[in-house]
């Protein structure tokens, strides 16, 4: 991207997710050089700056003020100021409003520079024991029932490892929800990564759930769930079609019978529908 010399740069700066020793030299150099630091949690960021003796103006930029504060930050960038964007922990833009500011900068041809740093998603994944060749990041596990149901349906047959963030007081409920919908898969709860009480609890959903039901769960949590593995048993189309007929005989509509049969046999609903419509 060609950058107008009169326009500033937005720096996306990764910060530690717990252990301050994980800050990079480049991150420190950048925070010392910018004109303004925009922080998701100014209290956390000020602790970091004090620890490393960095004296720079700090402004808040979070979900509930991102529109108005985003305009202020863009204005400063357009007059040549350098701004660092930081999350309260980890990489800005991952499950926080930093992604909105990035899009605004792209639209206005403002240069963006990334200073990589720790990420709980990646740290939890690599220590989980789950398949790391490919994974899906689901953000924070939904709170609303309808959102949970939608997510459970969308990712039920996802073969890649799935990673979520979750709060400690909802952990057991979430483990139960996943087990109920996806079966007793292998998983890992990565808790307090890089901190004093760092813990990786691995096992089946049942085992991990029992472990945390007996404890007072605290701290930041990254939840890693094994992907869907289809059964090795091979079913014939005739058997599946017969199953649809049975469900219709029980009072389900054709559409409902197709949907349920497709889920039961682990095949795309559209494929079954197209076959039955021939």
Beta strands, then each sheet from edge to edge (+ up, - down):
strand 1: 9-13
strand 2: 36-39
strand 3: 58-60
strand 4: 83-86
strand 5: 111-115
strand 6: 135-140
strand 7: 161-166
strand 8: 186-191
strand 9: 199-204
strand 10: 221-225
sheet 1: 3+ 2+ 4+ 1+ 5+
sheet 2: 6+ 7+ 10- 8+ 9-
end
